[in-house]
Amino acid sequence: MLNRRILRIKVFKTLYSSELKGDSSLAEAEAQLDASCEATRDLYLFMLGAVSPLTKIASDRIEAARNKFNPTEEERNPDTRFADNALAKLLDSDPDFRKLYGKKKFSWEPYDLFLKKVFNSIISSDYYSQYMQSGTPSLKEDCRFFANVFENEFAGNEDLEQILESMSIYWGEDLPYSLTYVCKTVEALGRGERWSLPPLYLSETRKGEGIEDDKAYSRNLLRAAYLNYGKYYDMVSEAVSNWDNDRIVSTDMCIIILGIAEAVAFPTIPVKVTINEYVEISKFFGTPKSKIFVNGIMDRIIHRLSSEGKIVKSGKGLN
């Protein structure tokens, strides 16, 4: 589930948090990293669980309309496509999904008002109208509809982001990635596949020789940066000798140190890949000028260490 870029970001956040605290041990940092990784999959599970409560809201609305003192013809004979969707039934009857969801003690009940707001947005959308007017109901159509729900109603939803931040310190920025996997799951279920919990690390989905373990990668990256933080900090300081260290944005410093650590500790990762990845991270966690600063300083230090034989890459085209 977690690819290398996501893991780099999680290691960066862990290292940055550890340095801010000033008294975190390596073991504590590693535990924080593991918790952060697991939290992304937990968020995926929580979001997938929104299918059933949204479906219940649809059912409740239909029942309430039917029980009016003088319901209209449409209210007496409503279109129940949404309320009877096959995806909710599939997830509700899946023992593995229900067991794990219950074990995590997840529930959307405290956020009923939020879901009702989402429901109102859904039924006023064009994709809802198209879904309700489509041909014979099918699991595939229901899954396609809910993929639209997750993409249009949950992605970038500020109310949801506030809810998630209140639930977990790790969920604040994991929503887009988790929703991507929710949509992949929904599409797979629409093709007739059975639900199963995604492996936490992407390397677990690959087979064959030479597959590097992503969990070991993230742990080793954190360890390499944590244990050599002071040394790499001094390297950066020397590379910008005309700057006051206090003027260097703390996130930029942490990103550069992490990039140096990866370049030194992982001989099979090309230098260009390392530099490009951390420049990309700086675009999201630094200032508007961070990408230029991070790219320039990291390139200078890494190439100096390479010329000194302190960074050695193995394999064709890895220099």
N, C-alpha and C positions, 0 to 999 in steps of 0.2 A: 504494500500500500504506500509506504513512504519512500519517495525517491531520493536521490542524492542531494538535490537542491533543497528539498524540505529538511533533510537531515542537517545540512550545513547551517540553515537558518536556526534550527533548534539548538545546535551546538553553539552558535553565535549568541543566542539569547541566554543560554545557560552560562557561558563564559562571562558575558557582560554582567549578568546578575551576580555572579560569584565575585567579580572584581568590585562591583559596587558595594556589596556587603563587606568585603574585606577580610572576613573571618571564616569563609566557607571552606571546608576541607574538600579534597578531591572526591572522597567517597560521597559526600553530600551533593556535590555537583553531578556526579554520575547518577545518583538516585533521582535528582531533579530532571536530568535528561531522559531517563527511562520513563518517568511519570509524564513528561511532556509528549513523548512519542506515543505512549498508550492512550493519552487523552485525545489524540486526533481520531483514533479508531472509535473511541467512546462517543465522540461527537457525531461521527458517521452513524453509529447505531441509534443515538438519540434522535437525529433528524429523520432517519428512515421510519422511526416510530411515529412520526406525525401523520402518516397515511391514515391510520385507523381513527384517531380523534377528529380529523377533518371529515372523514366519511360519516362519523356519528353526528356531527353538526348538520350535515346534509340530511340525514335521516330524521333528526329531531325537528328540523325546519319543515319537512314534509308532513310529519305527524301533527305538528302544531297547526299547520294550515288546514289539514283535514278536520281537526277538532274545533274549528271556528264555528260560531253559531250559524253562520250562513256562508259556507265556503263556495267559491266559484267552481265552475265545471273543471277548470284546470287544476284547482286545488284538490278537488275530489279524485281526479285521475291524473296525477302528476307524472312527469318523466322521471323515473327513478334510476336513470343510468349512473349518475354520480353516487347516489346512496347505495347502489347495489354493485359497485365496481368490484371486479374480481381480484384486484391487487390487495385490497384490504382483507378480503376473505383468505387469500393465500397466506399473507403474513400472520393473520390471526390464528391460522390453523397450523402454522409451522412450529413444531415443538422446540426446535433449536433456537429459533429467533425469540419466541416467547420466554423460554427459560433464561436465556442470556439477558434479555431486556429486564426481566424480573429480578435477576441476580444483581444487576447494576442499580436497581431501584429507581429506574427512570420513570418519569410521568409527566405528561403535558397538562394534567389537571390544574396545576397552579397558574397556568398560562392560557386558560380558556378564553379570556377576553382577547388576547392577542390572536389566537387561532380564529376566533369569530371575525375579527377584523380582516385576517387573511382570506377567510372564506368569502366575505363580501367583495373583496378585491377579485377573487377568482371568478365569481359568477357574473362580474361585470366586464370580464375580459373577452377579447376576440377568440382566443384559443379555447375558452370554455364553450362559446357558442358553436364553434366548429366541432368540438367534441360531442356536444349534445345532439348535433344534427348529422353526425356521421352515420355510417351504415350499421350493420348488425353489431351489437356489443361483443367485445372480445377482450381477452386478457392483454393482447398486444396493444389494442387501442387504449385501454385503461392505463397501461404502463407508459405509453407515449404521453398521455394526458398528464400523469403525475410528474413525469420528467419536466414538462412545461411548468407545472406548479413550483417545483423546486428551483428551476432556473429563473422564473419570473417573480415569484413571491418571496422567496427566502434569501436569494443572493443579494447582498447589498442592503438588506433590510436593517435599518438602524435600531428599530425596536427589538428585533431578534438579537442583534449584537449586544445590546444592553442586558438582555436576559441571559445570554450565554456567559458574559463576563461576570455576572452575579453568581453563576453556577460553578464556574471553574476558572482559575487564574490562567489556565492554559488554552482556553477556548476562544479568546478574544480575536485572534487572527487566523484560526484554523478553519473557519467556516467555508471559504471558497474551495479549499482542497477537499474537505469532507463532503461537500455537496457534489463535487465532481464524481466521487465514488458512489454516492447515493444514486446519481443518475445512471452510472454504469451498471449498478446493481439492478435498478428498475428496468433498464433495457434488457439485461440478461434474463430477468424473470419473464419479460414479455416474449422472449424467444423460447421459453419453456424450461429454462435452467432452474435448478433448485437453489434456494438461498443457502449461502455458507458464509461464515465470518471471513473477511479478507485477511490474508496474512499481513502481519504488521509491517514487515519490511519487504520491499520489492524483490530483493534477492531471493526470497523464499519462493517466489513464483517461477524462478528460472532453474533449469536443469542443465547439467553438463559440467565438464571440467573447467576450471579457471574462473568460476563464479565467486566473486568476493562477497563475503558476508557483510551486509549493510549495518547490522547492529555492532559488529566488531569495528567497522569503519568509523561509525559515529563515536564509539567509546574511545578508540585510539586517537581520533582527531581531538577530542576534548582533552584527553590526557597529554597529548603532545603540546597543545597550546597552554594548558594549565601549568605544567611543570616547567615550561620554558618561557613563561610570560615575561619575567623580568629581563631575560637575555634578549628576547625579541623586541621588547619595549625600548631597550637601549639602542638596538639597531635602527629602529624607526627614528629615535631622537637624533642619532648621528646623521641619518640621511636628510634630516630637515634641521640642520644645525643653525640655520638662520631664523628658525621659528622658536618661539617660546612654547614649551610643551603644553602649557595651559591653553594655548590657542588651538591645539589639535583637538578636534571634536572627539569625545571619548568613544563614540560608536565607531568612528573611522579607525582609531587606534586599535580597537578590539578586532575589527574586520581584517586589518592588515596583519596583525599578529596571527590570526587564525589562518590567513592565506599562507604566511611564511611557514607555519607549522605543517600545513598540508603539503606544501612543496617539498619540505625536508623529509617528512615522515612517510610519504607514500610514493615510492619509486615508480609505480605503474600508472600514476595519474599525470597526464601531460601538463607541463607548466602553463601552456596557453589556456587549458581548461580551468585550472586553478585560478588564474588571474581573472579570466572572464566571469567565472562564477561569483567571485567576491566583489567584483565591480558591480554586477547585477544586484547583489544583496545591498550594496551601499546606496543604490538608487532608492531603495525602500526605507532604509533605516538611517540614512545620513542626511546631509544638507544638499541643496541643489548642486553644489560644487564638489561633493564628496566623490563622485565617480571619477573625476579627473585626478583628484588628489590620491585616492586609493590606487588607481591604475598606475600612476607615475611612480609612487613610492614603492609599491609592491614589485613592480617591474624592475626597478633599480636594485632593490635588495636581493631579489631572487636571482637575477642575472649575476650579481656579484658573488653570491654564495655558490652558484653553478660554476663560475670560473675558478673559484677556490676549491672545487671538488667536494663541497659540503652538501650539494644537491646532485644526486646521481639518478638519472632515469634509465630504466631498463625497458627495452623493446624498441622496435622501429618507429621513428618519428615522435619520440617522447621527449626530445630535448627542447 
